[in-house]
Amino acid sequence: MPIFRSAVLLALAAGVAFADEPGKPVSKFKLGRDTTFVDGPLDKDGYIDYEAALNERLKGKITPESNAVVLLMQCLGPKPEGAALHKDFYKAIGIEAPADVGDYLVQYNRHFVLEMQSRDPRGFFDMEAKLKLRPWTKDDSPKHAEWLKLNQKPLEIAVEASKRKDYYFPQISRTRGGERGALLGALLPTVQKCRELALLLSFRATWHLSAGKIDDAFADVLAIHRLGRLLTRGASSIELLVGISMESIAHQADLTLLEHGRPTAKQILTYQAELEKLQPRGCVADKIGFFERFLYLDSVQYFLRTGINDLLGGEFRGRTPEQIAGALDWNAVLSMGNHHYDRMVEALRKPTRGERLQASVAIDLELGKLQKDAKNVKIDPKDPPAKIRSELTQKIGAMYVALLMPAFQKVNDAADRAGQIHRNGLLATALGAHFADHKKYPDTLAELVQKYLAKIPEDVFGAKAMIYKSTAEGYLLYSVGVNGIDDGGQLISEDSRGDDIGVRMPRK
């Protein structure tokens, strides 16, 4: 067709590949911060190896001795979700693959097969939920007691892993033939298994309570907190969200220990000091600025390289990769994505939640307009080739941006919730220590300052003090939550499913 022939000639005239030196790979794109974001490494065909570029940045100076993932693989084994990890994964973290047979995690879905397939699985899950809320023994659930016994060694390794300072899980994507695939296809087979380890540790913590081993219980819950924080420091938003989920499991276990463990004020404050020393949670802006950005850039060049043109719209169906390459300004497509990722990172680095929210709304409106304008683009074959190429570039670039941009505000909401839950947990320990000393909770949070807590943290969502109410039975402490509205203590964690984020003691 004239559109493609003319565009190809224009592309050849302008130069669609760029070479630095004779003998070096010829880049398919203009290398630069606004286009490829990184300048290498290049593969033999001139495409950026974003997998290698990302893993190089993730690894930094992390060693096998400091990397928690090394111990987690010893805990989970070579096939966390049934398939073996690629040899390049083990090469990247600097170890040999674990043996096929070993004392690895006995997974939940294999141990509780009959219970999950019974006529009343809901009854089983209800019973299981109670085990996390109070002390329990073998008589309450022989099957859960057996699960803990079978996983004694894997849990020991998981606790040791939680004490390491680094988390480096390389992103490895390989096709069935072993070639490098799209970074979008990189697997994370250990992530949900880490959450399973958190579940196991929470069961063991409440098991310890039945034997009066409060220090052992605190140690197990602290391991969950640490593992969760480590996971949030992985490359992806998925690892961040699962790590946050693990922290939520730990927080609920904290409340169980405070409610039923009868710890002394000294034990509680010692534990609180460990919570305050937890390493920082992974940053949402970093996930967006690197991993998610690299996914976008790598996916664009992957579609171009492989000719997956059904994603590009009717104008490109049946066209070869060479025809598609010449029909668009791919440097402009990459730049469109970088522009929006830069905008998102800038928004996520705003100092307050209100400023972040305002900036994200503006980006959403901009993306919506971009998509609308792209849909309204009508390609007229009679237009000059340069105009056709420009309009096609804008249309397809907008489609790629819409297809691959992450729901960053939802991820940011989850991170802010996690920050609030951590603040709630610190206050809950301070309140628990006050109760241990005085056999009652304080009338106001101000009574906790100095002896039980250095200062009262503000509400992440309201930019003011959290709401505290002393009751005849205990207390209610809460943040106004994501909607910024005081729903009267209708907690998101309870059946009322309000939006407030807090602690009710005693729990319902």
Secondary structure, 3 states (H helix, E strand, C coil): CHHHHHHHHHHHHHCCCECCCCCCCCECCCCCCCCCCCCCCECCCCCECHHHHHHHHHHCCCCCCCEHHHHHHHHHCCCCCCCCCCHHHHHHHCCCCCCCCCCCCCCHHHHCHHHHCCCCHHHHHHHHHHHCCCCCCCCCCHHHHHHHHHCHHHHHHHHHHHCCCECCCCCCCECCCCCECCHHHCCCCCHHHHHHHHHHHHHHHHHHHHCCCHHHHHHHHHHHHHHHHHHHCCCCHHHHHHHHHHHHHHHHHHHHHHHHCCCCHHHHHHHHHHHHCCCCCCCHHHHHHHHHHHHHHHHHHHHHHHCCHHHHCHHHCCCCHHHHHHHCCHHHHHHHHHHHHHHHHHHHCCCCHHHHHHHHHHHHHHHHHHHHHHHCCCCCCCCCHHHHHHHHHHHHHHHHHHHHCCCHHHHHHHHHHHHHHHHHHHHHHHHHHHHHHHCCCCCCHHHHECCCECCCCECCCCCCECEEEECCCCEEEEECCCCCCCCCCCECCCCCCCCEEEEEECCC
